[in-house]
Every structure is written in C-alpha cells, then in structure tokens.
Amino acid sequence: MDKRTTAAAVVRELRDGMTIGIGGWGSRRKPMALVREMLRSPLKDLTIVSYGGPDVGLLCAAGKVRRVVFGFVSLDSIPLEPHFRKARESGKVEAHELDEGMLQWGLYAAALRLPFLPTRAGLGSDVMQLYPGLKTVTSPYADGEQLVAMPALQLDVALVHLDRADAKGNGQFLGPDLYFDDLFCMAARRRFLSCERIVASEDFAKAGSHHTLRLSRMFVDGVVEAPGGAHPTECPPDYDRDEDFQREYAASAKSPEAWQAFQARYLALPDEAAYQAAVRAR
Amino acid sequence: MSEFTRAELCAVALAECFRGDGEILASAIGVLPTLGARLAKLSFAPDLLITDGLHGVLENPPPLGPPNGFQPVVEGWLPYRSVFDLLWAGRRHVVMGATQIDRFGNQNIACIGDPKHPRAQLLGMRGAPGNTINHPTSYWVPNHGPKSFVAKVDVVSGIGYDRAAALGSRAARFHEIRRVVSNLGVFDFRTRDHAMRLVSVHPGVSADQVLEKTGFALVVEDLVETRSPTDQELRLLRERLDPTGVAAREPLG
C-alpha cells in the first residue's frame, strides 16, 4: 500500500465551498505546506475549522475563506492573529465561535458518527446565541439536566502535519501533544497527512514508543513528505517556531503594501521548495 | 516589613485566589497570575498542581525567564485533551484575563462591539464558557478603568452570576467566580445578589478612586487594605520564581 502523494495533488481534490479542518493548535504543528499550496490555488468560499493560528490568518488574508469555526485564533507568542483580526473587523469572514472544548466535542461527535454530544460547556454564554442553530438537550434520565447538544462538525477534508509517517499513512507525533489531529481525521471524509519525513514502518520504533503512534492509516487517504512543512509554526522535536519570521508575517498585516511585499517574497512562488529557499535566503 | 512593588502585591493577591483549593490544577493566564499560582504552591497551597505553561505538570514550580540551571521535576503529562477532561471534571481553578468584566462577573475576551461586525476582534471565546460552567474561575485585570469594568460586556465569554442564576441552580451548580484582582483592588461576589463587591484596596488606593474608575455601582462593605507580601513571599518571588524581574516589566494601569 502506498498513499504517498504531493501537496499539489491534495489541493486538486479540494473544491470551493468545502469545510476543511486543519490540525495543530495556534502556532504549533500546523500543516502549513498544504495551506501554502491552497494559497497557490483558485479555491474560495471555504469553511475552515481550526484551533486557529497562521493557517487561518493566511487563508483569510488571501481571500479563501467565507467562514471560520474556531475557539481562538492566535500566534501564541503574538496573542492576536493580525490577519484574522483584519478579516473579522472588515466583515470579510463570518465567525462561528465556540468554546475550545465544544470544538473538540463537535469533532468527536462527527468522528463517532453521532449527531451531537452533550456538554455543559457553553451554557449561559453568548456562544448559545452566536453559533448558528445551536440547541440544548434535556437529559432523558431522572436528573432532567439541560445540556448543550454540540452538533457534529462533519468535515469534507482534514489536513494535519506530524513528525513522521509511513507510506501507508500511519502517523507518528514526537512532540508533547497530539492536539486533536486524530479527531480531525476521523471527522473528515478525506484525510491528508503531511510530515517531516516518510520512514519505513519499522523505523517508527527508533524514534518513539508505541504511544506516539496515534494516527492510524485507517483515517488517512494521502501522505505528503514536507520537510519544514509546519514552518513558521513549531514542530518539536524537529524544530521550534520561527519567531523572527512570525514577526515578519504579523507585520505584513499593517498595510496592503506590506502584505503585497510579503506575498511577493514568500507566497507567490511556484512551490514549497521555492518557499523554503526564500525562507533560508533571509 | 520590606518594601514591595504593586506588581508583587498583585502577585500575592492572585496567589490568595488559590488558598484552600487543595489537590487541583492551578491554571493561570498571564505573567502575574502565573507567579501567583506558583507562589501559592510554594507557600500555603502545596497540594496544587502546577504546569510548565505547556504540557508538563511540575512538582517544583519553575522560574519565569531563562531556566538558569533549573531542573524541572515532571510529575504528570497534560496534553490539551487531558486538560479539557479534567476541567470538565471540575479539578481546576483558572485565573484568566478579562478585556471587559461586568457587575455580575460576566467576562469578555472575544471581541469589542457587535460580534457580527466587531470593532476589534480579540482572542475568541477560548475556554471561558466551559471553564466558568465547570469549575472556579478568577480574573486578573491589570488596567482597571471604565472600559474594563463595564456596566455590560459586549460579548459574554465567561458567564457571570446573573447568567448562572438564569440557568437554574442545577445546571450552574459548578459555577463560581472566586475573585477579581485588578491593579487597584480585590473583588468578590459574596453579596446577596452576587453583585461585585470591593473587598480590599491596594495600599495607596482609595475606595473613591476605585469607584470612579468602575463603570457600575460596586458594593463596598467591610473594606480593608490588600495584605502586604510577607518577607518569605518576597524572597520566593525575587530569588526563586522571578529572579530576572519579568513581573516588573508588566504594564499596570
């Protein structure tokens, strides 16, 4: 079995208007090589589901996004994502705001093929008014408790980035947190995994224990080898966040000219190799 | 009694939020709340669980700034999934920030203005709705003024006592806003209708100054001065937890 493919081939499977889940968390282990390939495409009107970071900011700045389903959008060391702020404040993107735990619950419901999962999180907050169609459910048991019925967040496509993978699509995370990458994949109809390095299955054990093998090939349709593919977000232990680059990225939200210059230098390039070369050339 | 800064006083007031919490995760967002949680663990609340700010539970609270030879003792692993689980299980007390907070403790960190067309997009809801309905929450507001202590928040991220009451006592039985600490004073909601009460003013601050800078009517009763840091607390802050003076660079006011 060989599911190896390219970022370009992955993006050719995406369609306007799709709901796309993006793994990672904030500015941590984001599938940025796949996101950058999306920027090179004519895709538009996407719904992005994410624990958001520069993935959301870049896609918003490039005009690809109609709607964002999120608990936050942050660059971690820079708390507010400037491109996302700009898109929100100009009214260009619609916000479907959730509590962080509700977002997990929606993915988990979709993963388990359930219409919803009950939770207390959200009760009494403005999420109840702001998230379209959100309803409560009454416990059928003696307690009769009212809970939020968090609807399944069914994804058309999930994009995640891990440290290692094999050609069959098994993924290995070597950092401190898987985040919710397994749930993103389980919640999606089509699932694509980029990784720092594709290795032989027998080499997984050299890098980490079986605890690190948390993404099964059952939930992966394509694997892309993309060294540096999470840049500028962190991908430990392979690399830290590129804080200098992130500052440059954040500063590019200051004016249309700054954004154009950033795009010309780093994004309007033929492929990921050209991007990585431009990053190295700084 | 040694001299101390306003930041040190606030760190101690934030530590006090955790007094009596026992064996739970003490979470803190921001520099002074983080110092407060770590100080509480090293002094009067040794059973608290403290993280390295990421995924490790540390038996020994780490210093802010460069590690300088500090050797963390990791006693647990808390990826975000486990954090969500334990907070829904109620084993946590968090000190969050609040861009806006109102008389009943509703907190906004999502956006300013109409959320459909925000004048300013902020962080988003983050975990505030889930935190406030599941376990004790306190707030740290470093810039006390009529724009932060407001009559009505633009968006309710973390729910206050009026919202909790509307849900009924069963649905909201785990809701508790323990305290609010600002650069001017300490506040709680231990009043008949759970309206915010001024508990103590920091040294050099008058109750009138606090009232003037608050966008709603505060309850003022049994007012005292915020307690000073002890010599032991100052030693822990200066020598152990913040040897490079990160807290001194925090903007207050």
Interface residues (C-beta under 8 A of the other chain):
Chain A: W25 G52 F70 G71 F72 V73 S74 P79 L80 F84 R85 R88 E89 G91 A95 E97 L98 D99 E100 G101 M102 Q104 T119 R120 A121 G122 L123 G124 S125 D126 V127 L130 D143 E145 Q146 P176 D177 L178 Y179 F180
Chain B: L54 H55 G56 W77 P79 Y80 R81 F84 L87 W88 A110 C111 P115 H117 P118 R119 A120 Q121 L122 L123 G124 M125 R126 G127 A128 P129 G130 T132 I133 N134 V155 V156 S157 G158 I159 R163 A164 A166 L167 G168 R170 A171 A172 F174 H175
